[in-house]
Amino acid sequence: MRRANVAPILNGSASVGKKILIVDDDRTMTNLLKTLLELDDFEVKTVTRGGDAISQATSFQPEAFIVDFHLHDMEGVELVQQLRTLPAFANSLIIIASGMDKEAESLAAGANRFLLKPYDPDSLSKLLKEAI
């Protein structure tokens, strides 16, 4: 008797397989956030330097970015401006996060959303699921 080829059943989450690139130099926070988002079925990659983000994004092709406002090698808004010039990321979801209120500057640079740190990781996951 032949067995039917049955595809695996997914949990029905809209986030399954959605790719997120986190650009943040705080490794502890980044690793925690990566783990939490992976539990919500996102595929997550992390980068600690803004200068490495473009090449990683080009190879990884994320649907969304979470970018820290203050990186060691550049400001997050500079990275957002660079991403927006690339056709592959011109319409991607980009979220900038900071411990200071930099919302106006972040949105003016091309970010879709701004999150004030500390933020609830569940609210971030919900935002990502709704937006991508």
C-alpha positions as CSV (number, residue, x, y, z in Angstrom):
1,M,0.0,0.0,0.0
2,R,1.4,3.4,-1.0
3,R,1.5,6.2,1.5
4,A,0.0,9.5,0.5
5,N,2.5,12.4,0.3
6,V,1.2,14.6,3.1
7,A,2.6,18.1,3.5
8,P,3.3,19.2,7.1
9,I,0.6,21.1,8.8
10,L,1.6,24.6,9.8
11,N,0.3,26.4,12.8
12,G,-1.6,28.9,10.6
13,S,0.4,31.8,11.7
14,A,0.8,34.6,9.1
15,S,4.4,35.1,10.2
16,V,5.7,31.7,9.2
17,G,8.8,32.2,7.1
18,K,8.7,35.9,7.2
19,K,12.2,37.3,7.4
20,I,13.3,40.0,9.8
21,L,16.8,41.6,10.0
22,I,17.7,43.1,13.3
23,V,20.4,45.7,13.3
24,D,21.5,46.5,16.8
25,D,24.8,46.6,18.6
26,D,23.4,45.4,21.9
27,R,24.0,41.7,21.6
28,T,22.1,40.7,24.7
29,M,18.9,42.5,23.6
30,T,19.4,41.3,20.0
31,N,19.7,37.6,21.0
32,L,16.7,37.9,23.3
33,L,14.6,39.6,20.6
34,K,15.7,37.1,18.0
35,T,14.7,34.1,20.2
36,L,11.3,35.7,20.9
37,L,10.6,36.4,17.3
38,E,11.7,32.9,16.3
39,L,9.2,31.5,18.8
40,D,6.5,33.5,16.8
41,D,7.7,31.7,13.6
42,F,9.8,34.5,12.1
43,E,13.1,33.8,10.4
44,V,15.5,36.2,12.1
45,K,19.0,37.3,11.3
46,T,21.0,39.8,13.3
47,V,23.8,42.3,12.4
48,T,25.7,44.4,14.9
49,R,27.0,47.1,12.6
50,G,25.1,49.3,10.2
51,G,27.9,48.9,7.6
52,D,27.2,45.2,7.4
53,A,23.4,45.5,7.2
54,I,23.2,46.3,3.4
55,S,25.2,43.2,2.4
56,Q,23.3,41.0,4.8
57,A,20.0,42.4,3.7
58,T,20.9,41.8,0.0
59,S,21.6,38.1,0.6
60,F,18.9,37.5,3.2
61,Q,16.1,39.6,1.6
62,P,14.1,40.4,4.8
63,E,10.5,41.6,4.7
64,A,11.2,43.9,7.7
65,F,14.0,45.6,9.5
66,I,14.3,46.5,13.2
67,V,17.1,49.1,13.5
68,D,18.6,50.7,16.6
69,F,18.8,54.4,16.3
70,H,22.4,54.6,17.7
71,L,24.8,52.1,16.2
72,H,28.5,52.0,16.8
73,D,29.4,52.9,13.2
74,M,26.5,55.0,12.1
75,E,23.1,56.3,13.1
76,G,20.1,54.1,12.3
77,V,18.5,56.9,10.2
78,E,21.6,56.8,7.9
79,L,21.0,53.1,7.3
80,V,17.3,53.6,6.7
81,Q,18.1,56.3,4.1
82,Q,20.5,53.9,2.4
83,L,18.0,51.0,2.4
84,R,15.3,53.2,0.9
85,T,17.5,53.9,-2.1
86,L,17.6,50.2,-3.0
87,P,14.7,49.0,-5.1
88,A,14.5,45.7,-3.1
89,F,13.9,47.6,0.2
90,A,12.2,50.8,-1.0
91,N,8.8,49.5,0.4
92,S,10.1,47.2,3.2
93,L,8.8,47.7,6.7
94,I,11.5,49.5,8.7
95,I,11.1,50.0,12.5
96,I,13.6,52.2,14.4
97,A,14.0,51.8,18.1
98,S,15.7,54.0,20.6
99,G,15.8,54.8,24.3
100,M,15.3,58.5,23.4
101,D,12.3,59.9,21.6
102,K,13.6,60.1,18.1
103,E,10.3,59.4,16.4
104,A,10.1,62.5,14.2
105,E,13.7,62.1,12.9
106,S,13.2,58.4,12.3
107,L,10.0,58.8,10.3
108,A,11.5,61.7,8.3
109,A,14.4,59.4,7.4
110,G,12.0,56.8,5.9
111,A,11.2,54.5,8.8
112,N,7.6,53.2,8.9
113,R,7.4,53.0,12.7
114,F,9.3,54.1,15.8
115,L,9.5,52.2,19.1
116,L,10.6,53.8,22.3
117,K,12.8,51.4,24.3
118,P,12.0,49.5,26.4
119,Y,9.1,48.1,24.5
120,D,7.0,45.0,24.9
121,P,8.3,42.3,22.6
122,D,4.8,41.0,22.2
123,S,3.7,44.3,20.8
124,L,6.6,44.2,18.3
125,S,5.6,40.7,17.2
126,K,2.0,41.8,16.8
127,L,3.1,44.8,14.8
128,L,5.2,42.6,12.5
129,K,2.4,40.1,12.0
130,E,0.0,42.8,11.0
131,A,2.3,44.7,8.8
132,I,4.0,42.0,6.7
